[in-house]
Amino acid sequence: MPTYITLLNWTQKGIENVEDSLDRDEAGAEVVESQGGEIKDVYYTMGAYDNVVISEFPDDESYAKAILKVESDGYVTGQTLKALPEGIIGEFPE
């Protein structure tokens, strides 16, 4: 399954309700699972982003439905990176 790296930031609403973030994480995991996805890792981070989520989904459409639902609750905004395996590049021509 394709891998997606999601860089999340809490919105003002999210930071005002930070004490509920673990419950929101669980709710987000349910959304992911409802679209056939699986969360592989979640990190709370310091720096430009508040969270990094690594997940797998059957396809781009499933991922898009899940992230739109999660973001529509108004607690986070995100950027998506679709991860490609290292071997995809192969050998470069000389």
N, C-alpha and C positions, 0 to 999 in steps of 0.2 A: 504494500500500500504506500502511496506517496506520503512523504513527511513534510510537515509544516512547522515553521518556527514563528511564533506569534509574540511580538514585542508589545506589551500592554502598559498603559499609564492609567492611573486612577483619575477620574474626573473630580470636580469639586464635590459632587454628590458621593462619589466613592470614598474620598478621603474623609468626608464628614461622618461616614458610616464605616470606617475602617475596622471597627471591632466586629463587624459582621462579615469580614472578607473570607473567613474560612467557610462559612455557610454558603457564600456566593460561589466559592470554588467548587463546592459539592454540587450546587445547582448547575454550574457550568459544565461539570463532568457529565451530568445527566443529559444536558443538551447535546454534548459531543456524542455520547453513546446512542442517543435517539437518531443520529444521522449516520450511524455505523462507524464512528470514529473511536479512537482510543487515545487518552492522554498518556504520554510516556514519562514526562518529567515536568515539574513546575518549580520555578525558582523565584523567590522574592529577591530583587536586585537593588543595588545602590548605583546611582548614576542617572543616565538619561531615561531609563525605563524602570518601572516599578516591579514588573513581573516579566518572566520569559516562560512561555509554555511550548513544549515540544509535543506534537501530536501526529497521529496517522489517521488518514481518512481514505475511503475507497476512491474518491475523485475530487476534483476541484469544486464541483457543484455541492457536494455534501459538506465540504469545509465551509464554503461560502454561506450556506444556510445556517450552519452552527454559529459562525462568528457574527453574522448579522443579528441573530437572536441574542447572543450574549451581549453585544454592544448596544442593542436596542433597549436594554434595561437601564442604561445611562450611568453605570458605575465605572466603566472602562472605555477607553478608545484604544485601537491597536493598529499595528502595521504587520503585514504578513510577508514572510519569506518562504518560498517553496524550496525545500532542500533537495538537492540531487546527490546521489551517491558518488563518492570519489571516483570510481571506475568509469563513470559516464563519459569522461573526457577522452579516455583512450590515449593512444600515442599521437603526438603531433608529427606532421610530415616534416621532412628535413628540407 
